[in-house]
């Protein structure tokens, strides 16, 4: 009885105020109140971390020119240095609108004088660019070359050296990838008075995206990621993942089996392991745990470090490789 009364008096926001500048659709301000003391910072910090590092998106991860072998050589007939072109490519806000396409290579041919912008990367309706006016390079009348860029899917920031093991063609220049569609997030927690109490808090979030999704969409997706992350702690009285497999023999399926349908991104693997799994089209936890170690070793770009990482992260969740008779059907892939 006492516990119920205390919970009912715990203050939390019922609505979120959203202010958006019509002239700047990639920027939004969100205000939520009231929070109990300390919870404004807790919520604000977790949302900021998720928005900046866990949001899925696309980025250009590699470029190749037919006339040069590395970024320290310049392309004949192009005003900019190759290093400057690479820096411009890293600034491109791009998205693959078809969820079934995880990576794509775009090929271009340049002849004569022209200015090539980020908008020229939009070769069809499955690609969109948030900053189409960004100039990538300027070619003069002597220019005649071909080049390709690779657009990839991922999360957060990945340095170029992480892609080194996957290079199969000479002359490829790797780029640091910032997949996140969110460019900046700040939050502020201010004191708030309600009645006789002045120890409540008001949380204000400012979110700026790359223009390919609205701040509201970004915040909703970040909140969903956090909700899924907290799901495990909401079922502490349920059977463990290991016992859930045994319970199925009696026709009982635990809610915990939902973990098999989660994305492998939820497992907090290293960037190298993520790339290995993506390269081999392993997207959900259920796909991974049903594979044996021998099958993992036979996959492209396998390394011992990847296997060790997979073992450790699965064991931390009460899972192993080679699991059988689990309640998982490989359909509705993320």
Secondary structure by P-SEA (a helix, b strand, c coil): caaaaaaaacccccbbbbbbcccccccbbbbbcccccaaaaaaaaaaaaaaccccccccccccccccccccccccccccccaaaaaaaaaaccccccccccccbbbbbbbccbbbbccccccccccccccccccccccccccccccbbbbbbbbcccccccccccccccccbbbbbcccccccbbbbbbbbbbcccccccbbbbbbbbccccccaaaaaaaaaaaaaaaaccccccccccaaaaaaacccccccccccccccccccccccaaaaaaaaaaccccaaaaaaccaaaaaacccccaaaaaaaaaaaaaaccccccccccccccccc
